[in-house]
Amino acid sequence: MSAAPDAIWGQACLAAALVALDPAGTGVVIRARPGPVREAWLAHLHALLGPDSPVTRLPAATTDDALLGGLDLPATLRTGRPVAQPGLLARGDGGVMVVPMAERLGPGTAARIAQALDTGAVEVARDGIAVRQPARFGLVLLDEGEGEDEALPACLADRAAIHLDLDPVPPGVLAATPPPPDLAAARAARPAVPEENPETLCALAARLGIASLRAPLLALRVARLHAALAGRDIVADPDLAAAFGLVLAPRARAWPQDAEEAPPAEPPPPEGDEAEPRTSDVTGEDRILAAAATSLPPGLLARLVAGEGPRTRSPGAGRSGATATARRGRPVGARPGDPRRGRLALIETLRAAAPWQRLRRGEGEARLRIAADDLRIRRLVQRRETTTIFAVDASGSAALERLAEVKGAVESLLAECYVRRDRVALVAFRGAGADLLLAPTRSLVRAKRALASLPGGGGTPLAAGIEAAGRLAAAERRGGRSPVVLLLTDGRANIARSGAPGRAQAASDALAAARTLAREGTRALVIDTAARPQEAARGLAAAMAARYLAMPQADAARLTKAVLRETAPPG
């Protein structure tokens, strides 16, 4: 039996209180899309932490200098000696660090954060400085991944005690947020732990197929915090059940079949002096399983029965959208090198030269002396992963030719995607609306299956097709990818956004949807599939700020070349 959305929100608020009680000792994974529910939970946690606990947000593509700290260049040049500057991890000491899109963290960044969590400090020894700064912080990992290749780094997911799934929570239950508990009294409490509790949690972890030794230790810590929050002097079954639901259950890879039903309640003992004590055959593990089963997130038991474990990414696993060093692209740091073989990194060069100025300068000399060993050049990475979204007009009598063209082009593009690590999606519009027939994928099997079932005929709801492609493009952009919309149509709409027939209103709605797509900055290509070039399609491309390509005859090879030109990185 699964918990209702209001019960899940109550459990999420309890988790926020536990994290605020001991940020560095807990940590949390939030599985939720961007929206009011996730923001409400973060605001609730911020309020519980109070003004004295810093909340640091880790920017995307953070460099080592920003994360760990390094040389304070202005102070070093001013004083003539190396001056250290703290990084994000050290500045977050005593608070929490929020990591958006944690599923896209690089393995190096994840390893450095994990090391800081283990040691409670950050060590920097480079550029003439050697410092160790305290960095005890709680970690809030925001998981927005959708596919198997978008999973949290295992080293961080394993170190976060609490795992929450807020996707089933509707915004309507946010009004039921409980009042903040007395955290000051809970911090002063020191509940005792019975000797059998660690053994019970280890046995539960083993029955759930959890291989991590860290999981039962974190569960025991959460159980003690829960007991302190409840004002108990000793950790009891309700505390173990709460720790089970927040720490162990989300990590489970299997569910004990003998725990699917709650154990029967024992009859009360007989009254009188001659009553003999009886030993129950219900173990502590079974009591905890039965108590926690009703508070599990929806679908967890079904997922475990199907053999699907938690979504994590091993340190050596590759991932979609991974970047590679290149001669052009986005800068991600600097390295020693010759500026004739790369772009000079001026600030990093000055940072490398600054600690040595006192030794290099003559008496009374104020010039800055830079040696060849000080020179640094930019490290660049290639463009982001591209998602090509086909929005196909599947209406009218010429649909079969268009669909055959798209099938050939998509299959050709998928072959390129295996090399370029890009993805392809398919939206078809006909009749009264638009359908997502193929979610973003690199799977050739899935693409062929979706294309084979693509129907044709009916009216032309052009506005609905453009809006569906725009929503998918926005979702891909939030996931860190670069979307490109390819609209295949003759531009002659006859179904309005409301679903009512009428060419005038349908054309107006289509132009409005095209302008919205242009305002969002989505790259697009309009492919006119009519027998003769149509002014309607040309006007649609102008409103969409897109390239226009007339292709009256089905030609998958030509379409593929046009798409590859459009999806090539700028410059």
Disulfide bonds with the S-S distance in Angstrom:
none
